[in-house]
Amino acid sequence: MVKIGDVELGEFPLLLAPMEDVSDPPFRALCKAQGCDMMYSEFISVEGLIRDADKSVQKLDIYDYERPIGIQIFGAEESSMMRAAEIVEEAQPEVLDINYGCPVKKVVCKMAGAGILQDIDRMVSLTESVVKSTKLPVTVKTRLGWDEKTKYIEEVAERLQDVGIKALSIHGRTRKQMYKGEADWTLIGKIKENPRIHIPIFGNGDIDSPQKAKEYRERYGVDGIMIGRASIGNPWIFREIKHYFATGELLVPPSIHERVEAAREHLRFSLSWKGPKLGVLEMRRHYTNYFRSLPGVKEYRKRLVTEFEPEVLYSVLDEIEERYAEVEIIR
């Protein structure tokens, strides 16, 4: 049984990676329904939290069916991180996660996210302060290092464990790589082989099929897998991986009805949670992923990403279901 503190996650949990503008409650609801074991919020600016900024505070929203869930924060100042940890604790997630992996320039330049990989001592000190300021189990998501010359993740894993984190998720790229090239899980596997390491180690990066999930589980011995980009427009990946683990068989791809129904549900929740304007605008990034590979879908996609009226959007989704009802879905 894999546990984060006292939070039980099953024998080999599948986790939804925290993704800005993606892993919000509407999307998390779909992933949870498809078998995701543990989900994380979008990352939240600690400066936004302590200043009570609406966008940051809204990201603390948790629904009971999502549990267990982790709220992820990012920042660079000790006092702000400690105060934000107190605010997060009031929202009552199961886990508080610290983002040391975001490679985006506007985050990195403040020495937050992956920026802190340039100063491991500060990373460890900041983590220790957060651990001491909350009763929640604290976890960390990070990368192998800042660049090819600074892949200090083996040392980082030991030191973060020593200051009290309860699990570590590792993306198999450096900050310099951003999301390019192939994720390298070799060092993740070495951390699992380290007899000093006793906290769960979750691997992240490039898991986009049940076969790859099984291969990496066996090759690197991780305690669970965190899935990010491969879940966008494809929440079914969680059930597909679990089915493959259990039976060795691949499920048929989701039908057009399932795809359209997921898009409908996503839109409904998005409108409810974000309001009519943002709910429509922020759904636009998802339609392409739900209907990728459908022949001639471009004409429908153009309408979906330009229309503002929810009822018209639902009508377009109905048209898509009718048009592709007999089309074979390609994985």
C-alpha positions as CSV (number, residue, x, y, z in Angstrom):
1,M,0.0,0.0,0.0
2,V,1.4,3.4,-1.1
3,K,0.9,6.1,1.5
4,I,1.6,9.8,1.7
5,G,1.7,10.3,5.5
6,D,-1.5,8.6,6.5
7,V,-3.2,9.0,3.1
8,E,-3.7,5.6,1.5
9,L,-3.4,5.6,-2.3
10,G,-3.6,1.9,-3.2
11,E,-0.9,-0.5,-4.5
12,F,0.2,1.6,-7.5
13,P,-1.5,4.9,-7.7
14,L,-2.0,7.0,-10.9
15,L,-1.7,10.7,-10.2
16,L,-2.9,13.7,-12.2
17,A,-0.1,16.2,-12.5
18,P,-0.8,19.8,-11.5
19,M,-1.1,21.8,-14.7
20,E,-1.8,25.5,-14.9
21,D,-5.2,26.2,-16.6
22,V,-5.8,22.5,-17.0
23,S,-6.1,20.7,-13.6
24,D,-9.0,22.7,-12.3
25,P,-12.1,21.2,-10.7
26,P,-14.0,20.6,-14.0
27,F,-11.1,18.7,-15.5
28,R,-10.3,16.9,-12.2
29,A,-13.9,15.6,-12.1
30,L,-13.5,13.8,-15.4
31,C,-10.2,12.3,-14.4
32,K,-11.5,11.1,-11.1
33,A,-14.4,9.4,-12.8
34,Q,-12.0,7.5,-15.0
35,G,-10.0,6.1,-12.1
36,C,-7.3,8.7,-11.2
37,D,-6.2,7.9,-7.6
38,M,-4.7,11.3,-6.5
39,M,-5.1,14.7,-8.1
40,Y,-3.4,18.0,-7.6
41,S,-4.7,21.5,-8.1
42,E,-3.2,24.0,-10.5
43,F,-0.2,25.6,-8.9
44,I,-1.1,28.6,-6.8
45,S,1.0,31.6,-6.2
46,V,1.8,32.1,-2.5
47,E,1.9,35.8,-3.0
48,G,-1.6,35.7,-4.5
49,L,-2.8,33.6,-1.6
50,I,-1.5,35.9,1.1
51,R,-2.9,38.9,-0.7
52,D,-6.3,37.2,-1.0
53,A,-6.3,37.5,-4.8
54,D,-9.5,36.1,-6.2
55,K,-7.8,33.9,-8.9
56,S,-5.5,32.3,-6.3
57,V,-8.2,31.8,-3.7
58,Q,-10.6,30.2,-6.1
59,K,-8.0,27.5,-6.9
60,L,-8.4,26.3,-3.3
61,D,-11.9,25.0,-4.1
62,I,-12.2,21.3,-3.3
63,Y,-15.1,19.0,-3.8
64,D,-15.6,15.9,-1.7
65,Y,-15.6,13.5,-4.5
66,E,-12.1,14.6,-5.5
67,R,-10.4,13.3,-2.4
68,P,-7.7,12.6,-1.7
69,I,-6.4,15.8,-3.3
70,G,-3.3,17.9,-3.0
71,I,-3.1,21.6,-3.3
72,Q,0.1,22.8,-4.9
73,I,1.8,26.2,-4.2
74,F,4.8,28.0,-5.6
75,G,6.9,30.8,-4.3
76,A,10.4,31.9,-3.2
77,E,10.1,33.8,0.0
78,E,10.1,31.8,3.3
79,S,7.6,34.0,5.2
80,S,5.2,33.9,2.2
81,M,5.5,30.2,1.8
82,M,4.8,29.6,5.5
83,R,1.8,31.9,5.6
84,A,0.4,30.3,2.4
85,A,0.8,26.8,4.0
86,E,-1.4,28.0,6.8
87,I,-4.0,29.2,4.3
88,V,-3.9,25.9,2.4
89,E,-4.4,24.0,5.6
90,E,-7.6,25.8,6.2
91,A,-8.9,24.6,2.9
92,Q,-8.4,21.0,4.2
93,P,-6.8,19.1,1.4
94,E,-5.1,15.8,2.2
95,V,-1.7,17.0,1.0
96,L,0.2,20.2,0.4
97,D,2.6,20.0,-2.6
98,I,5.4,22.4,-3.4
99,N,6.2,23.2,-7.0
100,Y,9.9,23.2,-7.8
101,G,9.5,22.1,-11.4
102,C,7.7,24.8,-13.4
103,P,10.1,25.9,-16.1
104,V,8.2,29.0,-17.3
105,K,10.4,32.1,-17.4
106,K,8.1,34.4,-15.4
107,V,8.2,31.9,-12.5
108,V,11.8,30.9,-12.8
109,C,13.1,34.4,-12.8
110,K,11.7,34.9,-9.3
111,M,13.7,31.8,-8.1
112,A,10.4,30.0,-7.8
113,G,9.4,26.8,-9.5
114,A,12.4,25.2,-11.3
115,G,14.3,28.4,-10.6
116,I,15.2,27.2,-7.2
117,L,17.1,24.2,-8.7
118,Q,19.9,26.7,-9.0
119,D,20.2,26.9,-5.2
120,I,19.6,23.5,-3.6
121,D,20.4,24.8,-0.1
122,R,17.7,27.3,-0.4
123,M,15.3,24.7,-1.8
124,V,15.9,22.5,1.2
125,S,15.6,25.3,3.7
126,L,12.4,26.6,2.2
127,T,10.9,23.1,2.2
128,E,11.8,22.6,5.9
129,S,10.1,25.8,6.8
130,V,6.9,24.7,5.0
131,V,7.0,21.3,6.7
132,K,7.3,22.9,10.1
133,S,4.4,25.4,9.4
134,T,1.7,22.9,8.6
135,K,0.2,19.7,9.9
136,L,-0.5,18.5,6.4
137,P,1.8,16.0,4.8
138,V,4.1,18.0,2.5
139,T,5.2,16.6,-0.9
140,V,7.4,18.1,-3.7
141,K,7.3,18.0,-7.4
142,T,10.6,18.8,-9.2
143,R,12.9,18.1,-12.1
144,L,16.2,16.3,-12.5
145,G,18.1,19.6,-12.2
146,W,18.6,23.0,-13.8
147,D,20.6,21.6,-16.8
148,E,22.7,18.6,-17.8
149,K,25.5,19.7,-15.5
150,T,23.4,20.0,-12.4
151,K,21.4,16.9,-12.2
152,Y,21.5,16.8,-8.4
153,I,18.2,15.0,-7.9
154,E,19.7,12.0,-6.0
155,E,21.1,14.4,-3.4
156,V,17.9,16.5,-3.4
157,A,15.7,13.4,-2.8
158,E,17.7,12.5,0.3
159,R,17.8,16.0,1.7
160,L,14.2,16.7,1.1
161,Q,13.2,13.4,2.8
162,D,15.5,14.4,5.7
163,V,13.6,17.6,6.3
164,G,10.3,15.9,6.3
165,I,8.6,15.6,3.0
166,K,6.3,12.6,2.6
167,A,6.6,11.9,-1.2
168,L,8.5,13.1,-4.1
169,S,7.4,13.4,-7.8
170,I,10.1,13.8,-10.3
171,H,9.7,14.9,-13.9
172,G,12.5,13.3,-16.0
173,R,13.8,16.4,-17.6
174,T,15.9,19.4,-16.6
175,R,14.6,23.0,-16.6
176,K,16.7,23.8,-19.6
177,Q,14.9,21.0,-21.6
178,M,11.5,22.5,-20.8
179,Y,9.2,19.9,-22.4
180,K,11.5,19.0,-25.3
181,G,13.3,15.7,-26.0
182,E,12.5,12.5,-24.2
183,A,12.1,12.3,-20.5
184,D,14.9,10.3,-18.8
185,W,13.8,8.2,-15.9
186,T,17.2,6.7,-15.2
187,L,17.9,8.8,-12.1
188,I,14.4,8.3,-10.9
189,G,15.1,4.6,-10.9
190,K,18.4,5.1,-9.0
191,I,16.6,7.0,-6.3
192,K,14.2,4.1,-5.9
193,E,17.2,1.8,-5.5
194,N,18.7,4.0,-2.8
195,P,18.3,2.1,0.6
196,R,18.1,5.4,2.4
197,I,14.9,6.4,0.6
198,H,11.7,5.3,2.2
199,I,9.1,7.9,1.0
200,P,7.1,7.2,-2.2
201,I,8.8,8.2,-5.4
202,F,6.5,9.0,-8.3
203,G,7.7,9.2,-11.9
204,N,6.5,11.8,-14.4
205,G,7.2,12.5,-18.0
206,D,6.1,11.1,-21.4
207,I,3.7,8.4,-20.1
208,D,1.1,8.4,-22.9
209,S,0.0,4.8,-23.2
210,P,-0.8,1.8,-21.0
211,Q,2.1,-0.1,-22.5
212,K,4.6,2.6,-21.6
213,A,3.1,2.9,-18.1
214,K,3.7,-0.8,-17.6
215,E,7.2,-0.7,-19.1
216,Y,8.3,2.2,-16.8
217,R,6.7,0.7,-13.8
218,E,8.7,-2.5,-14.2
219,R,11.9,-0.9,-15.4
220,Y,12.3,1.9,-12.8
221,G,10.4,0.5,-9.8
222,V,8.5,3.7,-9.0
223,D,5.7,3.7,-6.4
224,G,3.3,5.3,-8.8
225,I,3.0,7.3,-12.0
226,M,2.1,11.0,-12.5
227,I,0.4,11.8,-15.8
228,G,0.2,15.3,-17.2
229,R,-0.1,16.3,-20.8
230,A,-1.3,12.9,-22.0
231,S,-4.5,13.3,-19.9
232,I,-5.5,16.6,-21.6
233,G,-8.6,15.7,-23.7
234,N,-8.0,12.1,-22.7
235,P,-9.1,11.5,-19.1
236,W,-9.7,7.9,-20.1
237,I,-6.0,7.2,-20.0
238,F,-6.3,6.4,-16.3
239,R,-8.9,3.6,-16.8
240,E,-6.9,2.3,-19.8
241,I,-3.7,2.0,-17.8
242,K,-5.5,0.3,-14.9
243,H,-7.2,-2.1,-17.3
244,Y,-4.0,-3.0,-19.0
245,F,-2.2,-3.6,-15.7
246,A,-5.0,-5.9,-14.6
247,T,-5.6,-7.8,-17.8
248,G,-2.7,-7.2,-20.3
249,E,-5.4,-6.1,-22.8
250,L,-5.9,-2.7,-24.4
251,L,-9.4,-1.1,-24.1
252,V,-11.0,0.1,-27.3
253,P,-10.7,3.9,-27.7
254,P,-13.5,6.0,-26.2
255,S,-16.4,6.3,-28.6
256,I,-17.5,9.6,-30.1
257,H,-20.4,9.6,-27.7
258,E,-18.0,9.4,-24.8
259,R,-15.8,12.1,-26.2
260,V,-18.7,14.5,-26.8
261,E,-20.3,13.7,-23.4
262,A,-17.0,14.4,-21.7
263,A,-16.7,17.8,-23.6
264,R,-20.3,18.6,-22.6
265,E,-19.7,17.8,-18.9
266,H,-16.4,19.7,-19.0
267,L,-18.2,22.7,-20.4
268,R,-21.1,22.5,-18.0
269,F,-18.8,22.4,-14.9
270,S,-16.5,25.1,-16.4
271,L,-19.5,27.5,-16.8
272,S,-20.7,26.7,-13.3
273,W,-17.3,27.2,-11.7
274,K,-15.8,30.0,-13.7
275,G,-18.9,31.9,-14.9
276,P,-20.3,32.3,-18.4
277,K,-17.4,34.3,-19.9
278,L,-14.3,32.6,-18.5
279,G,-16.1,29.2,-18.6
280,V,-16.4,29.6,-22.4
281,L,-13.0,31.1,-23.0
282,E,-11.0,28.6,-20.9
283,M,-12.7,25.6,-22.5
284,R,-11.4,26.5,-25.9
285,R,-8.0,25.0,-25.3
286,H,-9.6,21.6,-24.7
287,Y,-11.8,21.0,-27.8
288,T,-8.9,20.1,-30.1
289,N,-7.7,17.4,-27.7
290,Y,-11.1,15.8,-27.3
291,F,-11.6,15.5,-31.0
292,R,-8.1,15.0,-32.3
293,S,-7.8,12.7,-35.3
294,L,-11.4,13.0,-36.5
295,P,-11.4,13.6,-40.2
296,G,-12.7,17.0,-41.2
297,V,-13.2,18.2,-37.6
298,K,-11.5,21.5,-38.3
299,E,-14.8,23.2,-39.3
300,Y,-16.4,22.3,-36.0
301,R,-13.4,23.2,-34.0
302,K,-13.3,26.6,-35.5
303,R,-16.9,27.2,-34.4
304,L,-16.2,25.9,-30.9
305,V,-13.3,28.3,-30.4
306,T,-15.0,31.4,-31.7
307,E,-18.6,31.0,-30.3
308,F,-19.6,32.7,-27.0
309,E,-23.1,31.3,-26.4
310,P,-23.2,28.1,-24.4
311,E,-26.3,26.8,-26.1
312,V,-24.7,27.2,-29.5
313,L,-21.7,25.3,-28.2
314,Y,-23.8,22.4,-27.0
315,S,-25.5,22.4,-30.4
316,V,-22.1,22.1,-32.2
317,L,-21.2,19.2,-29.9
318,D,-24.4,17.5,-30.8
319,E,-23.5,18.0,-34.5
320,I,-20.1,16.4,-33.9
321,E,-21.7,13.4,-32.3
322,E,-24.1,12.9,-35.1
323,R,-21.5,13.5,-37.9
324,Y,-19.0,11.0,-36.5
325,A,-21.4,8.4,-35.1
326,E,-20.2,5.8,-37.6
327,V,-16.6,6.8,-37.9
328,E,-14.0,4.4,-36.5
329,I,-12.0,6.1,-33.7
330,I,-8.3,5.8,-34.1
331,R,-6.2,5.6,-31.0
